Amino acid sequence: MPWYAWLIIVLALGSILGGLLLLRDSARKLPLTEEQLKRIHQRNAEMDAQDARDDKR
């Protein structure tokens, strides 16, 4: 392969890696209260139960 093909490959991989690192650095946790977490867990349990009922049909 010519040298400029390798250069394009390296630039593309560097761009992808840089984007992923930037995304990781900019991610932050959402501050949720205990009540919000409780509602989320309850909703997840309800959806799991509904999926289990739908799978039995």
Secondary structure, 3 states (H helix, E strand, C coil): CCHHHHHHHHHHHHHHHHHHHHHHHHCCCCCCCHHHHHHHHHHHHHHHHHHHHHHHC
